[in-house]
Amino acid sequence: MSEQNNAGVLNGAELKGMENYRSLMDVFHEAVQRFADKPAFSCMGQTLTFTELDRLSADFAAWLQHETELQPGDRIAIQLPNVLQFPIAVFGALRAGLVVVNTNPLYTEREMAHQFKDSGARAILILANMASKLEKVLDRTEIKHVLVTELGDMHGFPKRFLINAVVKYVKKMVPAYSLPKAIPFRKALQIGAGKQHHEAERSLDDIAALQYTGGTTGMPKGTMLTHCNLVANMLQAGAAIGPGLEEGKEVVIAPLPVYHIYTFTVNCLFLMKSGNHSILIPNPRDLDGFVKELQKVRFSAFIGLNTLFNALCNREDFRKLDFSRLRLTISGGMALTTPTANRWKEVTGCDIAEGYGLTETSPVVSFNPVDAIQLGTIGKPVAGTAVMVTDAEGNALPLGEPGELCVKGPQVMKGYWNLDEETTKVLSDDGWFRTGDIAVLQEDGYIRIVDRKKDMILVSGFNVYPNEIEDVVAGHPGVVESAAVGVPDENSGEAVKLFVVKRDDDLDEKSLREWCKKELAGYKVPRLIEFRDELPKTNVGKVLRRQLRDEETGKPG
């Protein structure tokens, strides 16, 4: 890859402050010292101050160091929704020198087994709601230490008892499971409180997190994000978002899942560093409950994505909220549509600033300046970041010409875990990462995404890869072949549509969808299924997904 035409490269401002930190833990300790008694995270009415987060994460680190044989560099999977246990576990694991493997709670047994086995995770903290799935795959993994937590565990008595009882016995959300060697998370914290932990020595070059992303091969790949990557992206986010925030004084709504790189970096890390208060929403899909939580707090910032903004603006109870303190709204994870942005401004009085990033870039690459938002763009490169667009041969193209967006900066991943060949495909020797997105770099320094090079489907901000769906469908005895594509959807941005050639004439949509539900997380299950006699193919027999997609986007209405 060459940078032949400097006119085709956009550079962010100089990145400052990296020399102040040796690892993520330096950032954490600085925040704890500066913002001690201020609220750090709240969930379902319970709040953790920075001091409490410091103490509890130290307790967890002590348990890991004294009660397990885990060593710095070993991996621990954390499979939780947005609850207070998440930041405690993340910072406790990092203080013990472990590598965090963020795991989607919506994963099926197959997806869990792949991620745990691939990462070589030796320990896991999992919500009791998913423990029955873990029981079925545990013997296929290297996991030796299992910690189980319940939804209300960080609340005091009797609220803890009430929350957990309702979830388990009234809502019946905790399937029966048997993990005889599992340790309750609360017990681990209690044991750790009686022991002294020591801060593990980690450097900026060490891996801090394995963040799994989809790949064109269909199976998720472990993105190696170092302490340097994440510290840099926190500083970059601060420089880009900073003008819209006041340190230690903001109340920020965090409805998107913290295991996702977007919220993991922005809420769990950056907003912690800046001393701000994140309100964790465990289940934003429960819009009734979500709005009730919003009614209890006067929030000053909101971090979300297009589908959520759209859904909230359609609710009368949301439109009646007090937005007088709301000064900053950030969008990421999927493209922000102009109608949604305009509606949000009409309802809340606040503009939406859209950014862009990928798991492989920790994730923030670019962001719209809060005082100069340009709708339809993904903003300008953040500090310390260079971007260019290239042709098929990897040559830089001039400004204004569409090409593959490539990124260079300290937030670009170390590579894919145990996949050197896959890493080489996307990361050049001189540090340029190929995003797979087609973009135009504008003369005014803003970036506009115009298309996706890959066949990836983006459902409510989640990456869905056709190969994975097609592999699952191929296992059905009644299917000859299939092809999955993304089609426009006003609620989720895109929806998965599956084209199928039958082997069994009795095969119907319902039974095929049920088959998919056993193997795929809900957002990956095809929303639409169409049966055909044959699929369009190239002269060598490769299914033409693009033709199918073009047929769908070209339909009237």
Secondary structure, 3 states (H helix, E strand, C coil): CECCCHHHEEECCCCCCHHHCCCHHHHHHHHHHHCCCCEEEEECCEEEEHHHHHHHHHHHHHHHHHHCCCCCCCEEEEECCCCCHHHHHHHHHHHCCCEEEECCCCCCHHHHHHHHHHHCCCEEEEEHHHHHHHHHHHHHCCCCEEEEECCCCCCCCCHHHHHHHHHHHHCCCCCCCCCCCCEEHHHHHHHHHCCCCCCCCCCCCCEEEEEEECCCCCCCEEEEEEHHHHHHHHHHHHHHHHHHCCCCCCEEEECCCCCCHHHHHHHHHHHHHCCCEEEECCCCCCHHHHHHHHHCCCCCEEEECHHHHHHHHCCHHHHCCCCCCCCEEEECCCCCCHHHHHHHHHHHCCCEEEEEECHHHCCEEEECCCCCCCCCCCCEECCCCEEEEECCCCEECCCCCCEEEEEECCCCCCEECCCHHHHHHHECCCCCEEEEEEEEECCCCCEEEEEECCCCEEECCEEECHHHHHHHHHCCCCEEEEEEEEEEECCCEEEEEEEEEECCCCCCHHHHHHHHHHHCCHHHCCCEEEECCCCCECCCCCECHHHHHHHHHCCCC
